[in-house]
């Protein structure tokens, strides 16, 4: 009992000493305090008010000379804050800091702590860095089931593979250290990369190793059987045999445990057997390596634990900022690893593992496994939900262990019966199948190859639009839009690389599925209306259909004016002016469609781009409105151009007539009346009754008219009423609240609309008959009592009773009755 109390006392004393040491170290305490304050200042800047957001400090954007007196820490952090958030008004999403959490603060503290540790004396620094490196290596090897491995920490993800290639060269070429590249001349090394590898990886390796590009060998993926993103093992073996026969040395093979595009995993087990047979170094990389930390791992990913090296990226997986990537490898010769650059004798190089060493301790094994497991559950949740959604195809449906979900919107093939195999086949897949040798005799059902290719491009633009919409609606999903060689444009959901940083939850996945379902009717309706829009435009005079496969809307149209040079594609100012006015008129209609003018290249002719259709659109009315409106704008522009000449000639004619009128007045009044004093006396004794004559210029007719008609009839307003401007556009009767370009409603709504129209027609018929009756009664003598009523009068009376009942039941059906304006008082002739 006494010994137990002593042990507890010793442990308490040790803990107190450790705590006192931690508190007593002023540098560490000040470092943690400054980091906390700096992060708080930078993160609080995201929650500034709109007034503070509107104030831009231009001093941070303009480089200036270094101040001689120096600045304090607060001013420097304020400058960093202004540089980070100065352009939020223009691009609010690109400059916003992610919520990195407490574990992110620990990782950032590691960089500051590494700078402080590097100031220790050499012996303490060596012991501390060795402990940090050995602990981190041991933890990572056990977490990801890579026993007895070594670790190399690097900032660039591809840097570890370059070091591994250098190690493989030193291992296979014993005289490489002495003779250098002369050794490689006789036996050229070959590095095998998958066709689904990250773009630019081969070029990076050749630049880092100083090898020519013929040292790279691109291994194609499967074409007939299996995933189209997995390496073709049989073809790889044939390539290896051919290289050996040519005197080359197969050096290294890069396999994928989760491709960069769709997350497919190569058949690593068979690849390992092939590499052991020919003495090739096997390196594995990919996002699916994170699942090695889980309790259940698929056999294809588990085979990666037997490879020679692998590259891990724990930073995105765990949501840790500024954390290095790790390359785990197995090799027994420390000298070769030192020459290859995988190990270093400098203690400062070992400090690269410090941020990860701190973060792993903060999260713990359970926290690491929970984050990876949560990301995989999000992928499975989305995959199961998308299986129940029509018109959505999942490209990684056969790989249940993949934490990446890639999906694509597709349209059923025309002419195929519902429920058949072709109705669930993506158009892009059909295009790829028909291009294989030996399958050219199997055409697409009821579709030509060119039609299939055109439909695929249409689906690509729609999928690109869908991806951008989903990214805006559900920003926590972390979706990316990518273009695949075979499938086309797809949307990728990879929570392992985004969920920990964005804080993606299961509710976000449910919201994502709901948004996809809400956008599917828009995509389907738009795709169905494209061909109808094309035919309507091609059948309308003055309009030209522009085929733009990158536009996701209904289509693109251009108005050809009278002076349009059809043989040239260069922009013309007149056409651009007409299309600008047309765009303004179309946007003023307040329809559900969106219109924009393009293209973005100013050297091309202007066009009108019609956006997505969310409902059944009357395409014929839309096309006719575009044609008529553009024609009216062109005519008005011509009228304005001719108006200057017409007005100039009218002014000249008015001056001539006014001069002539002045001469006539002079002859009528005489010369004496023009003398100032004498003229006043004569006018007082004998006034002259001169008529007021003026001229008015009629812009419509382009001629001068007398103002006598205006002065005489000004009071009674009996001037000539200008004719109504005829409009070539079709006037369509719409119900209250109905927007332009909408088709007539169907079902019960159509019945109500038809009945409403019939009621209006009845009212018009009643007014017509009543008006005719009133006119006949006015022109005929009075009827004597007892004269029988004619049948027309009885019909009119019945219709009037029916109209009265309709107006009582539907007040909105009442129509304003016209009244006659009559002047009861005679017009004063003097006026």
DAPEGI-V416615 format. One record per residue. PHI is phi in whole degrees, -180 to 180 (999 if undefined). Layout:
((PHI) (PHI))
//
This chain:
((999) (-66) (-66) (-65) (-63) (-64) (-63) (-63) (-64) (-62) (-66) (-66) (-64) (-64) (-65) (-66) (-64) (-63) (-64) (-67) (-67) (-64) (-74) (-73) (-78) (-69) (-67) (-65) (-63) (-68) (-65) (-64) (-67) (-65) (-65) (-64) (-67) (-66) (-67) (-66) (-67) (-72) (-77) (-69) (-67) (-73) (-106) (-72) (-75) (-66) (-66) (-73) (-68) (-73) (-90) (-106) (-95) (-78) (-67) (-78) (-85) (-104) (-64) (-140) (-70) (-72) (-71) (-75) (-81) (82) (-132) (-85) (-65) (-64) (-66) (-67) (-66) (-65) (-65) (-62) (-62) (-66) (-68) (-78) (-118) (-73) (-110) (-67) (-67) (-89) (-131) (-71) (-87) (-77) (-107) (-82) (-79) (-75) (-81) (-83) (79) (-69) (-66) (-68) (-64) (-65) (-65) (-69) (-64) (-62) (-70) (-67) (-67) (-64) (-66) (-73) (-66) (-65) (-88) (-71) (-70) (-60) (-69) (-65) (-65) (-65) (-65) (-69) (-68) (-65) (-65) (-63) (-67) (-68) (-64) (-65) (-64) (-64) (-64) (-66) (-65) (-78) (-66) (-103) (59) (-117) (-74) (57) (-109) (-110) (-128) (-126) (-101) (-147) (-79) (-81) (-63) (-83) (-65) (-63) (-66) (-64) (-66) (-66) (-63) (-67) (-65) (-65) (-65) (-66) (-74) (-87) (-113) (-68) (-93) (-68) (-66) (-90) (-90) (72) (-76) (-64) (-68) (-77) (-71) (-73) (-126) (-73) (-73) (-125) (-110) (-100) (-122) (-74) (-66) (-94) (-70) (-61) (-61) (87) (-67) (-64) (-65) (-63) (-65) (-66) (-68) (-74) (-95) (73) (-100) (-74) (-64) (-62) (-74) (-93) (-130) (-91) (-91) (-72) (-92) (-61) (-117) (-97) (-126) (81) (-70) (-78) (-118) (-102) (-68) (-79) (-68) (-63) (-68) (-64) (-63) (-65) (-65) (-64) (-66) (-65) (-69) (-66) (-66) (-84) (86) (-92) (-116) (-62) (-102) (-149) (-125) (-104) (-104) (-115) (-108) (109) (-66) (-65) (-90) (-117) (79) (-81) (-110) (-70) (-79) (-66) (-60) (-69) (-65) (-65) (-64) (-67) (-69) (-65) (-69) (-109) (68) (-104) (-76) (-108) (-118) (-121) (-145) (142) (-73) (-71) (-66) (-65) (-71) (-65) (-79) (-86) (-71) (-108) (-131) (-67) (-65) (-67) (-78) (-63) (-66) (-68) (-69) (-97) (-78) (-80) (-161) (-151) (-113) (-115) (-126) (-70) (-60) (-65) (-65) (-106) (72) (-109) (-80) (57) (-104) (-72) (-80) (-130) (-114) (-93) (-148) (-125) (-159) (-98) (-102) (-66) (-67) (-69) (-67) (-70) (-67) (-73) (92) (-80) (-125) (-146) (-89) (-83) (-63) (-67) (-69) (-73) (-72) (-61) (-82) (-64) (-60) (-71) (-63) (-70) (-69) (-64) (-68) (-69) (-75) (78) (-65) (-65) (-66) (-66) (-65) (-65) (-67) (-68) (-65) (-63) (-65) (-66) (-66) (-63) (-66) (-65) (-65) (-68) (-64) (-67) (-72) (-72) (-64) (-93) (-101) (-75) (64) (-128) (-113) (-97) (-87) (-118) (-67) (-84) (-110) (-72) (-86) (-76) (-84) (-117) (-120) (-120) (-134) (-156) (-78) (-141) (-114) (-63) (-68) (-69) (91) (-92) (-74) (-62) (92) (-81) (-66) (-71) (-71) (-107) (-94) (-72) (-61) (-67) (-66) (-62) (-64) (-74) (-66) (-71) (-95) (-78) (-63) (90) (-114) (-68) (-80) (-102) (-79) (-68) (-64) (61) (-141) (-81) (-58) (-66) (-66) (-64) (-64) (-66) (-65) (-66) (-63) (-65) (-67) (-64) (-66) (-68) (-68) (-66) (-66) (-63) (-62) (-66) (-65) (-67) (-64) (-78) (-74) (-127) (-67) (-73) (-76) (68) (-72) (-133) (-103) (-139) (-111) (-100) (-67) (-96) (-77) (99) (-77) (-135) (-116) (-115) (-121) (-126) (-68) (-65) (-100) (-132) (-65) (-67) (-84) (-85) (70) (-69) (-122) (-65) (-65) (-67) (-65) (-62) (-66) (-63) (-64) (-63) (-67) (-63) (-64) (-73) (-90) (-63) (-60) (-66) (-65) (-65) (-64) (-64) (-65) (-74) (-86) (-65) (-68) (-63) (-64) (-63) (-66) (-64) (-67) (-67) (-93) (-107) (-69) (92) (-113) (-126) (-82) (-110) (-88) (-121) (-68) (-86) (-90) (-85) (-86) (-65) (170) (-127) (-136) (-133) (-92) (-98) (-82) (-66) (-97) (-77) (-88) (-70) (-80) (-113) (-101) (-74) (-71) (-123) (-61) (-65) (-65) (-65) (-68) (-65) (-69) (-66) (-67) (-65) (-62) (-64) (-65) (-67) (-72) (-75) (-73) (58) (-91) (-79) (-85) (-109) (-124) (-147) (-108) (-151) (-78) (-69) (-78) (-71) (-78) (-95) (-71) (-75) (-138) (-108) (-101) (-99) (-81) (-71) (-110) (-91) (-150) (-70) (-103) (-80) (-67) (-62) (-66) (-62) (-66) (-65) (-64) (-64) (-66) (-67) (-64) (-65) (-67) (-64) (-64) (-65) (-65) (-65) (-65) (-67) (-62) (-68) (-66) (-82) (-65) (-63) (-67) (-65) (-65) (-64) (-66) (-65) (-67) (-63) (-66) (-64) (-65) (-66) (-68) (-67) (-65) (-65) (-65) (-64) (-65) (-63) (-65) (-66) (-69) (-73) (-86) (95) (-78) (-63) (-70) (-85) (-76) (-55) (-79) (-67) (-63) (-68) (-66) (-63) (-67) (-75) (-77) (-136) (-65) (-104) (-87) (-90) (-80) (-83) (-119) (-139) (-131) (-126) (-106) (-88) (-68) (-68) (-87) (72) (-139) (-90) (-132) (-77) (-91) (-62) (-63) (-71) (-69) (-73) (-106) (-67) (-71) (-82) (63) (-98) (-70) (-72) (-80) (-65) (-68) (-71) (-73) (-70) (-121) (-81) (-73) (-76) (-90) (-110) (-73) (-124) (-75) (-59) (89) (-79) (-87) (-64) (66) (-100) (-73) (-66) (-69) (-111) (75) (-66) (-65) (-67) (-64) (-65) (-67) (-66) (-65) (-65) (-65) (-65) (-63) (-64) (-64) (-62) (-62) (-65) (-65) (-63) (-64) (-67) (-67) (-65) (-63) (-66) (-68) (-62) (-68) (-69) (-67) (-70) (-94) (-106) (-69) (-64) (-83) (-88) (-60) (94) (-76) (-66) (-78) (-70) (-61) (-63) (-67) (-64) (-64) (-65) (-64) (-66) (-66) (-65) (-62) (-66) (-66) (-63) (-67) (-65) (-69) (-69) (-76) (-124) (-61) (-71) (-85) (-67) (-113) (-67) (-92) (-79) (-125) (-92) (-94) (-125) (-87) (-81) (-102) (-67) (-80) (-68) (-69) (-68) (-72))
//
